[in-house]
């Protein structure tokens, strides 16, 4: 194992780290399933991906189209899902993905890949903040109607958040496979 030049934000006792990361990932999967169920009423012809389509609307016209397709039950589901995102889902995915990237970063042999993992682990915290800003914009639109500036800001925040989240997820998944394969080759 190559020493990591900078430490990931979340560190756990070595013998417990994998169990903690696994528990966080299980919590993330459970929270994802729950959030999907909570957002089911948001899946319409105008928003087949539910709240994600609203996050990425980007224009007043697109946001208005989505809001027009949502009845009051769907709008309440959007408010509930956004509140759950703020208070449950964001903390869970930030902690789970940061811990996973950090665990991989401390186990890869390449200094460059270790640095990348540490950077992604730290980047998950701003991703959560971008998500909170995005959610404020969507809640404002749910309260007062489609707004081009709010939709554009929500989309920008969502795009940055998704880029960080997907990069961190890919790093953690691919990195875990690489670390495991290396250990299997060495017989450890």
C-alpha positions as CSV (number, residue, x, y, z in Angstrom):
1,X,0.0,0.0,0.0
2,X,1.4,3.4,-1.0
3,X,1.0,6.2,1.6
4,X,-1.7,8.6,0.6
5,X,-0.2,12.2,0.4
6,X,-3.4,13.8,1.7
7,X,-6.0,12.1,3.9
8,X,-9.6,11.5,3.0
9,X,-12.1,13.3,5.1
10,X,-13.5,10.2,6.8
11,X,-11.1,7.9,8.5
12,X,-12.0,4.8,10.5
13,X,-10.0,2.2,12.5
14,X,-8.4,0.0,9.9
15,X,-10.0,-3.2,11.1
16,X,-13.5,-1.6,11.1
17,X,-13.2,0.6,8.0
18,X,-14.7,-1.9,5.5
19,X,-17.6,-2.8,7.8
20,X,-18.4,0.9,8.2
21,X,-18.2,1.6,4.5
22,X,-20.3,-1.5,3.8
23,X,-22.9,-0.3,6.3
24,X,-23.0,3.2,4.8
25,X,-23.4,1.7,1.3
26,X,-26.3,-0.5,2.5
27,X,-27.9,2.6,4.0
28,X,-27.4,4.4,0.7
29,X,-29.1,1.6,-1.3
30,X,-32.0,1.5,1.2
31,X,-32.4,5.3,1.1
32,X,-32.3,5.2,-2.7
33,X,-35.1,2.6,-2.8
34,X,-37.2,4.7,-0.4
35,X,-36.6,7.9,-2.4
36,X,-37.6,6.1,-5.6
37,X,-40.9,5.0,-4.0
38,X,-41.5,8.5,-2.6
39,X,-41.0,10.0,-6.0
40,X,-43.1,7.6,-8.0
41,X,-46.0,10.1,-8.5
42,X,-43.5,12.4,-10.3
43,X,-43.0,10.0,-13.2
44,X,-45.2,11.3,-16.0
45,X,-44.9,11.7,-19.7
46,X,-43.4,15.1,-19.1
47,X,-41.0,13.8,-16.5
48,X,-40.3,10.1,-17.0
49,X,-37.3,10.3,-14.6
50,X,-39.4,12.0,-12.0
51,X,-37.7,14.7,-9.9
52,X,-34.5,14.4,-12.0
53,X,-36.2,15.8,-15.0
54,X,-37.3,18.8,-12.8
55,X,-33.8,19.2,-11.4
56,X,-32.4,19.4,-15.0
57,X,-35.3,21.4,-16.5
58,X,-33.1,24.5,-17.0
59,X,-35.7,26.7,-18.6
60,X,-38.9,28.3,-17.5
61,X,-40.8,26.5,-20.4
62,X,-39.5,23.1,-19.4
63,X,-40.1,23.6,-15.7
64,X,-43.6,24.9,-16.5
65,X,-44.3,21.8,-18.7
66,X,-43.2,19.5,-15.8
67,X,-45.2,21.4,-13.2
68,X,-48.3,21.4,-15.4
69,X,-48.1,17.6,-15.7
70,X,-47.9,17.2,-11.9
71,X,-51.2,17.1,-10.0
72,X,-51.4,18.2,-6.4
73,X,-50.5,14.7,-5.2
74,X,-47.4,14.8,-7.4
75,X,-46.4,18.3,-6.2
76,X,-46.7,17.2,-2.6
77,X,-44.6,14.1,-3.4
78,X,-42.0,16.5,-4.9
79,X,-42.0,18.6,-1.8
80,X,-41.7,15.5,0.4
81,X,-39.0,14.0,-1.7
82,X,-37.0,17.3,-1.7
83,X,-37.3,17.6,2.1
84,X,-36.2,13.9,2.5
85,X,-33.3,14.6,0.1
86,X,-32.2,17.6,2.3
87,X,-32.4,15.8,5.7
88,X,-31.7,12.1,4.8
89,X,-30.5,11.4,1.4
90,X,-27.8,14.0,1.0
91,X,-26.1,13.1,4.3
92,X,-26.3,9.4,3.5
93,X,-24.9,9.6,-0.1
94,X,-22.2,12.2,0.8
95,X,-21.0,10.0,3.7
96,X,-21.3,6.7,1.9
97,X,-19.5,7.8,-1.3
98,X,-16.9,9.8,0.5
99,X,-16.1,6.9,2.8
100,X,-16.0,4.4,-0.2
101,X,-13.7,6.6,-2.2
102,X,-11.5,7.2,0.8
103,X,-11.3,3.5,1.5
104,X,-10.2,2.8,-2.0
105,X,-7.7,5.7,-2.1
106,X,-5.9,4.3,1.0
107,X,-5.6,0.9,-0.7
108,X,-4.6,1.6,-4.3
109,X,-0.9,1.3,-5.2
110,X,-0.7,4.3,-7.5
111,X,-0.1,7.7,-5.8
112,X,-2.0,9.4,-8.6
113,X,-5.0,7.2,-8.2
114,X,-4.8,7.7,-4.4
115,X,-4.8,11.4,-4.8
116,X,-7.7,11.3,-7.2
117,X,-9.7,9.2,-4.7
118,X,-8.9,11.6,-1.8
119,X,-10.0,14.6,-4.0
120,X,-13.2,12.8,-4.9
121,X,-13.9,11.9,-1.3
122,X,-13.5,15.5,-0.3
123,X,-15.6,16.7,-3.3
124,X,-18.6,14.8,-2.1
125,X,-19.1,17.5,0.6
126,X,-19.5,20.4,-1.9
127,X,-21.7,18.1,-4.0
128,X,-24.1,17.9,-1.1
129,X,-24.1,21.7,-0.8
130,X,-24.8,22.0,-4.6
131,X,-27.7,19.6,-4.0
132,X,-29.1,21.8,-1.2
133,X,-28.9,24.9,-3.4
134,X,-30.6,23.0,-6.2
135,X,-33.3,21.9,-3.8
136,X,-34.0,25.5,-2.7
137,X,-34.6,26.5,-6.3
138,X,-37.0,23.6,-6.9
139,X,-38.9,24.3,-3.7
140,X,-39.3,28.0,-4.8
141,X,-40.7,26.9,-8.1
142,X,-43.0,24.4,-6.4
143,X,-44.3,27.3,-4.3
144,X,-44.6,30.0,-6.9
145,X,-44.4,28.5,-10.3
146,X,-41.8,28.0,-13.0
147,X,-39.0,30.6,-13.1
148,X,-36.3,30.6,-15.7
149,X,-33.5,31.9,-13.4
150,X,-34.4,29.3,-10.7
151,X,-34.6,26.5,-13.2
152,X,-31.3,27.4,-14.7
153,X,-29.5,27.6,-11.3
154,X,-31.1,24.3,-10.3
155,X,-29.9,22.7,-13.5
156,X,-26.3,24.0,-13.1
157,X,-26.1,22.8,-9.4
158,X,-27.6,19.4,-10.4
159,X,-25.1,19.0,-13.3
160,X,-22.1,19.8,-11.0
161,X,-23.5,17.5,-8.3
162,X,-24.1,14.6,-10.7
163,X,-20.6,15.0,-12.2
164,X,-19.0,14.7,-8.8
165,X,-21.3,11.9,-7.6
166,X,-20.9,9.8,-10.7
167,X,-17.2,10.3,-10.8
168,X,-16.9,9.3,-7.2
169,X,-19.2,6.3,-7.6
170,X,-17.2,5.1,-10.7
171,X,-13.9,5.6,-8.8
172,X,-15.1,3.6,-5.8
173,X,-16.5,0.8,-7.9
174,X,-13.7,0.4,-10.4
175,X,-11.1,1.0,-7.6
176,X,-12.6,-1.6,-5.4
177,X,-12.4,-4.2,-8.2
178,X,-8.8,-3.2,-9.0
179,X,-7.8,-3.4,-5.3
180,X,-9.5,-6.8,-4.9
181,X,-8.0,-8.1,-8.1
182,X,-4.5,-7.0,-6.9
183,X,-5.0,-8.8,-3.6
184,X,-6.2,-11.9,-5.3
185,X,-3.1,-11.9,-7.6
186,X,-0.8,-11.5,-4.6
187,X,-2.7,-14.2,-2.7
188,X,-3.5,-11.8,0.2
